[in-house]
Amino acid sequence: MTNSLNDIRHAKSMIFIGSNATEAHPVSMQHILHGKEVNNAPIIVVDPRYTKLAAKATEFVRIRPGSDAAFIMGLINEVIANGWQDKEFIQNRVSGYEEMAEVAKQYTPEVVEDITGIPAEQTKRVARILAQNRPTSLTWCMGGTQHHIGSSITRTFCILQLVLGNMGKSGGGTNIFRGHDNVQGATDMCVLADSLPGYYGLSEGAWKHWCRVWDVDYDYIVGRFPDKEWMGKKGFSLARWYEGVLGEEELETPTLVKAMIQWGCGSNSNSQYNRVVKALNKLELLVIVDPFPTIAAAVTKTDNVYLLPSASQYETSGSVTSTSRQIQWRYKVVDPVYDSKDDYEIMSLLVNKLGFADEFYKNIKEVPEDITREINKGTLTIGYNGQTPERIKMHMENWHTFDIDDLQAKGGPCDGDYYGMPWPCWTDEHPGTPILYDISKPVAEGGLPFRNRFGLEKTYDSSGRTENQLAADGVYNPGSEIEGGYPEFKDVVPGTNWKTDLTQETLKTAIKRGMAPFGNARARCVVWNFPDQVPIHREPLHSPRPDLIEKYPTYEDQPNHYRVMTRYKSEQKPELVKEFPYVLTTGRMVEHMGGGAETRSSKYLSELQPEMYAEINPRLANNLGIRKDDMVVIESPEGSKIKVKAFITPRVDDKTIFLPYHFAGTLMGESYLKDYPEGHEPYVVGDPGNTVTNYGYDIITQIQATKDGLCKVTRA
């Protein structure tokens, strides 16, 4: 998130795509509506459903699920065709523009209409609104990411903002609204299968960096692996861990997965949930750490299942990062009740039992403060250096001194700081960076250029053109010693760069010189190490438009993609739509969250949303003989089924079925209530929507594709 929730108040227009803020992020609505009412900012909502947010929209754009990239590239083409692009911004701060613009040309309003279902005139109208009302705040959520081309889709959002010159400005930016209170923090830590913390990757240098942070001998860490070679290999992704258990796909792994710890993870959030259940029952050991017994505990019939009751967020303390990149200190309200323990204690008991507590806790004496200090020390890539526990607590104790419009403290102990010291916060004197890539203020005061990552020049494959990757002359933050582009800082401390210098001397030297440690470069429209160097539309794997599959083909199958074969071309079968004619998409409800274990165990929330349902358009319902509150069976091409109640509504069109994804407790009609520990049954049960979400995973991240599958619907 480049800006903040509060900063949306300054937008002159807003576009939400794959985001339903009213349901998923209701707190943000105070800022969104402020922008609408005070700035008279038009709101554009792009969604397959008419949501509560759409009810507030100036323009509701109903889009076919999975066609977001085509629509945004169409907007980009329309902006360029009319000369509405920010030419100065592009010339000075953007690379690969010409190559991107050439690709965008194919997405005329008429082509966009064919792919997306959006009328050509509406595409033109939206482009005009955005061009005439700048800066625009652009927001997305999982509706943008959970596709097999999710990486391309989200890149189009960024490119649109670059073309319009909306980056690095108050009221602009690309803003990803996160779900739970520390999803952004988990993202920043990079709890992923292909990297060490902070996006350092899995190279030998990355391992040695973290060994220095942990003060642990590198050879000791090497010895924890069966072979050094495996230190550099990706693990199984969260979306497909179960493949490592089942062994039904082509795998790269020395052995199948035999044991699993699910820590604060709702397994019903996984697609292919029927296969998840199969894997759970094949494990030799399952440990569940959660405040509530999750559905994984109920559906797993083997004996070796252990429930470790963890404390809730009200029974523990520590640092968390909000969706706005603001770091906050959560104070414990009450001690853990009954037999529950906080996560720190559970972790301590585990590592002691496993025999490596001395190494694990070598520099952690004060919990949780020293954990935050270790993050401060190691994650230089993110700029988590200056957010010490002392500073975070000081911000929490002085809320009243921060301005609601720009989030800067006006006087008091935090004077000049931005609330929560949004990263990068380079040193313990840096105020934080409220708006990423803002070159209007000095780096020492929260300004920031675009990062230099991939050399000084690039020759593009498509055009043969060579381009300087550094920012143009005259483009720099006030006070910079170099008045133009410059590379990242290296060898200030010999043998280190800004990402590995634990003394922070490199960071301090850069700030003293008025410069960003990571350089001053151009933002890239072309990413040459991605399968699609410029984002393009590719038809969903399970497409309702078989006539478009050949024109907009998917990728070739990818062997050993996060250790498992991932099908693309072989999965895309044009004939599927004959038997499964409706588009299946999923989303959030305001009353429940995530996997739903906590909210479905709340009597009051359960009264508000007591059962699982499927949204079905009245015309489709009438054609299928389905009436309000009928039970219906929804079936996926993979053969999985769920039985849910029909909710007849024009929110969706007559080609689309919508499912919320928070429910669990039954599986294809079979109740698991009796399998919960006595007295801990949730108030609400239902078939998980992810049982019928289709096969599909992003080509870069392997995030699951839950927004654009196919299904069939019959009356139960």
KABELLIN-V65548 format. One record per backbone hydrogen bond with DSSP energy under -0.5 kcal/mol. NH is the residue of the N-H (numbers start at 0). CO is the residue of the C=O. Records with the same first field share a line. If there is no record, write none. Layout:
BEGIN
NH->CO + CO
END
This chain:
BEGIN
1->173
7->3 + 4
8->5
9->6
10->7
11->134
12->134
13->41
14->136
15->43
16->138
17->45
22->19
23->19
24->20
27->24
28->25
29->26
30->27
31->27
32->28
33->29
34->30
35->31
36->32
37->33
38->33 + 34
40->34
41->11
43->13 + 41
44->42 + 58
45->15 + 43
46->44 + 60
49->650
50->48
54->50
55->52
56->53
57->42
58->42
60->44 + 58
61->59
62->46 + 60
63->115
66->63
70->66
71->67
72->68
73->69
74->70
75->71
76->72
77->73
78->74
79->75
80->76
81->77
82->79
83->78
84->78
85->162
86->84
89->85
90->86
91->87
92->88
93->89
94->522
99->95
100->96
101->97
102->98
103->99
104->100
105->102
106->103
107->105
111->107
112->108
113->109
114->110
115->111
116->111 + 112
117->111
121->118
122->118
123->119
124->120
125->121
126->122
127->123
128->124
129->125
130->126
131->127
132->128
136->12
137->135 + 172
138->14
139->174
140->16 + 17
142->17
143->17 + 140
144->140
145->141
146->144
149->146
152->148
153->149
154->150
155->151
156->152
157->153
158->154
159->155
160->156
161->157
162->158
163->159
164->160 + 161
165->160
166->160
168->165
171->168
172->165
174->137 + 172
175->173
176->139 + 174
182->179
184->320
185->181
186->182
187->183
188->184
189->185 + 186
190->185
191->189
194->191
195->200
197->188
198->195
199->195
200->195
206->202
207->203
208->204
209->205
210->206
211->207
212->208
213->209
214->210
215->210
220->216
221->217
222->218
223->220
224->221
229->226
230->227
231->228
232->229
234->192
239->236
240->237
242->239
243->239 + 240
244->241
245->241
246->242
251->562
252->250
256->243
259->284
261->259 + 286
262->260
263->261 + 288
266->264
268->265
269->266
271->689 + 692
272->689
274->271
275->271
276->272
277->273
278->274
279->275
280->276
281->278
282->278
283->257
284->257
285->303
286->259
287->305
288->261 + 286
289->287 + 307
293->291
296->293
297->293
298->294
299->295
300->298
304->302
305->285
307->287 + 305
308->306
309->289 + 307
310->340
314->311
315->312
317->329
319->327
321->319 + 325
324->321
326->419
327->319 + 325
329->317 + 327
330->328
332->313
333->313
339->336
340->308
345->341
346->342
347->343
348->344
349->345
350->346
351->347
352->348
353->349
354->350 + 351
355->350
356->350
359->355
360->356
361->358
363->360
364->362
366->364
369->365
370->367
371->367
372->368
373->369
374->370
375->371
376->372
377->373
378->374
379->377
381->378
382->378
383->378
385->424
387->385
391->387
392->388
393->389
394->390
395->391
396->392
397->393 + 394
398->395
400->397
401->398
402->407
406->402
408->416
409->400
410->408
414->411
415->408
416->413
417->430
418->406
420->417
422->324
424->382
425->423
429->426
430->443
432->421
433->431
435->1
437->434
438->436
444->441
445->442
446->441
447->437
449->520
451->517
452->450
457->466
459->457 + 464
463->459
466->457
468->455
469->455
470->519
471->91
473->482
474->471
475->473
479->476
480->512
482->480
483->481
484->470
485->519
488->516
490->495
493->491
495->492
497->488
499->496
500->496
501->499
503->500
507->503
508->504
509->505
510->506
511->507
512->508
513->510
514->509
518->515
519->485
520->449
521->468
522->92
524->94
526->524 + 532
527->525
529->526
532->530
538->551
542->540
547->544
548->545
549->545
551->547
552->549
557->565
558->556
560->557 + 563
561->559
562->559
563->560
564->249
565->557
566->564
568->554
570->567
571->567
572->570
573->571
575->572
576->573
577->574
578->574 + 575
579->575
581->710
582->654
583->708
584->656
586->658
595->592
599->595
600->597
601->598
602->600
605->601
606->602
607->603
608->604
613->644
614->657
615->646
616->652
620->616
621->617
622->618
623->619
624->620 + 621
625->620
628->645
629->626
631->643
632->713
633->631 + 641
634->711
635->639
638->635
641->633
643->631 + 641
644->611
645->629
646->613
647->645
648->615 + 646
651->648
655->652
656->582
657->614
658->584
659->612
660->586
665->685
666->669
669->666
670->668
671->664
674->671
675->672
679->676
682->599
683->599
685->663
687->665
690->687
691->688
697->702
698->147
701->697
704->695
705->145 + 703
706->145
708->583
710->581
711->634
713->632
715->630
END
